[in-house]
Amino acid sequence: MDIRESAIPNTSLIPGGSMLPSKSMLIPREISAQEANPLGFLQIPQAKPAAQPNTSQPSGWPKQYEKLIQQAARMSGLPAKIIMGLIKQESNWNPKARSKGNAQGLVQITPTTLAEFAREGNPIFGKATRVNPWDPNSAIPAMGAYLKHAMDKFKGDRRKAITSYNAGLYYDKPRNREQREYFDKVMANAIKYGHRD
């Protein structure tokens, strides 16, 4: 027997042959933290799970609107927390919001209502009044005036007055599920903001 044959595996004589161990010795396995970091000084940062939004409570509200909300509350006769609940329901405090029905701005005034405000002798302002739905300084007082009219029209009935904000100026009774549920959603928001009757 040739010594070379016993000392060198046959695979080394074949072009592309290998001296690597057989496949059975190359089975991958998980390594422990100690094996990965034997000296213990390498700290591998762990990814933190993304924070989940809290949908059970209204998000914070922009404090710059506080005076306007108080003004709308005094004008309408409704508590400020209810005004806040309405705004939360309407636009989620987004002054650039626009609905599918083209309601606009923080308090979601529709073009129909804007046209009514601009009409001489309208039931809200009594005279033609231009309201800018994109400017909270104009829109929030307009909401207060609208709600005052609704509270007067419905003789202080909060449910009807607030529902009319969703259903329209000439609201009589709920016509769909959204209108039937609107008051309860607004009041749930108001309660989360701290409203107590």
C-alpha positions in Angstrom: 0.0 0.0 0.0 1.3 3.4 -0.9 1.8 5.7 2.1 0.4 8.7 0.2 -2.9 6.9 -0.1 -3.3 6.4 3.6 -2.2 9.9 4.6 -4.3 11.9 2.2 -8.0 11.3 1.6 -9.0 10.5 -1.9 -11.0 13.7 -2.2 -7.8 15.7 -2.1 -6.7 14.1 -5.4 -10.0 15.1 -7.2 -10.1 18.7 -8.6 -12.6 20.6 -6.3 -12.2 18.0 -3.6 -12.3 19.1 0.0 -10.7 18.4 3.3 -13.8 19.7 5.2 -15.7 17.4 7.5 -18.7 15.6 6.2 -22.1 17.3 6.1 -23.3 15.4 9.2 -20.8 17.5 11.2 -22.1 20.8 9.9 -25.6 20.8 11.3 -26.5 24.3 12.5 -27.5 24.9 16.1 -28.5 27.9 18.2 -25.7 29.3 20.4 -26.2 30.5 23.9 -25.6 34.1 25.0 -22.5 33.0 26.8 -21.0 31.5 23.6 -21.9 34.5 21.6 -20.5 36.9 24.2 -18.0 34.9 26.3 -16.4 38.0 28.0 -19.7 39.6 28.8 -18.8 43.1 27.8 -20.6 43.3 24.4 -24.1 44.5 25.0 -26.5 43.7 22.1 -29.4 46.2 22.1 -32.8 44.5 22.1 -35.5 46.1 19.9 -38.4 47.4 22.0 -41.9 46.6 20.9 -43.7 49.6 19.3 -46.0 51.4 21.7 -49.7 50.7 21.0 -52.0 53.8 20.8 -54.5 54.0 23.7 -57.8 54.1 21.9 -59.9 54.0 25.0 -59.4 57.7 25.8 -59.3 60.8 23.8 -55.9 62.0 22.9 -54.7 65.3 24.4 -56.2 68.4 23.1 -54.5 71.6 21.9 -54.5 74.0 24.9 -54.3 77.0 22.5 -58.1 76.5 21.9 -59.0 76.8 25.6 -60.3 80.4 25.5 -62.3 79.7 22.3 -63.8 76.6 23.9 -64.8 78.6 27.0 -66.3 81.3 24.8 -68.3 78.7 22.8 -69.5 77.1 26.1 -70.7 80.4 27.5 -72.5 81.2 24.2 -74.2 77.8 23.8 -75.0 77.2 27.5 -73.2 73.8 27.2 -70.3 72.8 29.4 -66.8 73.3 27.9 -66.1 69.5 28.2 -69.1 68.8 25.9 -67.7 71.3 23.4 -64.4 69.4 23.6 -66.2 66.1 23.2 -67.9 67.5 20.0 -64.6 68.7 18.5 -63.0 65.4 19.3 -65.9 63.5 17.6 -65.9 65.8 14.6 -62.2 66.2 13.7 -60.1 64.6 16.4 -58.6 68.1 16.9 -57.4 68.3 13.3 -58.0 71.9 11.9 -57.2 70.6 8.4 -59.8 67.7 8.5 -62.2 67.2 5.6 -64.9 64.6 5.6 -66.3 62.6 2.7 -69.3 65.0 2.8 -66.9 68.0 2.5 -67.3 69.1 6.1 -64.3 71.3 6.8 -61.9 72.1 9.5 -61.7 71.6 13.3 -65.5 71.7 13.9 -66.4 70.2 10.5 -68.7 72.9 9.1 -70.4 71.9 5.9 -70.7 74.2 2.8 -74.5 74.1 3.3 -74.1 75.5 6.8 -71.5 78.1 5.7 -74.0 79.3 3.1 -76.7 79.5 5.7 -74.4 81.6 8.0 -73.8 83.9 5.0 -77.5 84.4 4.4 -79.0 87.7 5.6 -81.5 87.0 8.4 -80.1 83.5 9.1 -81.3 81.9 12.4 -77.8 81.5 13.8 -76.3 85.0 13.6 -79.4 87.0 12.5 -77.3 88.7 9.8 -75.0 87.5 7.0 -71.8 86.3 8.6 -68.7 84.9 6.9 -67.1 82.0 8.7 -63.8 80.5 7.8 -64.0 76.8 8.6 -60.2 76.4 8.4 -59.5 79.0 11.1 -60.3 77.8 14.6 -60.7 81.4 15.7 -63.6 81.7 13.4 -64.9 78.1 13.4 -65.1 77.5 17.2 -67.3 80.6 17.9 -69.5 79.6 15.0 -69.9 76.2 16.6 -70.9 78.0 19.8 -73.5 80.1 17.9 -74.9 77.1 16.2 -75.3 75.2 19.4 -77.0 78.2 21.1 -79.5 78.2 18.3 -80.0 74.5 18.6 -80.4 74.7 22.4 -83.0 77.4 22.0 -84.8 75.5 19.2 -85.0 72.3 21.3 -85.8 74.1 24.6 -82.6 73.0 26.3 -82.8 69.4 25.2 -79.1 68.5 25.0 -79.5 65.3 23.1 -81.5 66.9 20.3 -79.3 70.0 20.2 -76.1 68.0 20.0 -77.5 65.5 17.5 -78.5 68.5 15.3 -74.9 69.4 15.0 -74.4 66.2 13.1 -77.7 66.0 11.4 -78.1 69.6 10.2 -79.7 72.9 11.0 -83.2 71.7 10.3 -82.9 68.4 12.1 -86.1 67.0 13.4 -85.4 63.3 14.4 -82.6 60.8 13.7 -82.6 59.4 10.2 -79.8 56.9 10.4 -77.6 55.0 12.9 -74.9 57.7 12.9 -77.4 60.3 14.1 -78.9 57.9 16.6 -75.4 57.2 18.1 -73.9 60.7 17.8 -75.0 62.1 21.1 -73.7 59.1 23.1 -70.3 59.2 21.4 -69.9 63.0 22.1 -70.9 62.5 25.7 -68.5 59.5 26.1 -65.7 61.8 24.8 -66.8 64.6 27.2 -66.8 62.2 30.2 -63.3 61.1 29.3 -62.2 64.7 29.3 -63.7 65.0 32.8 -67.3 66.1 32.3 -69.7 65.3 35.1 -73.4 66.2 35.2 
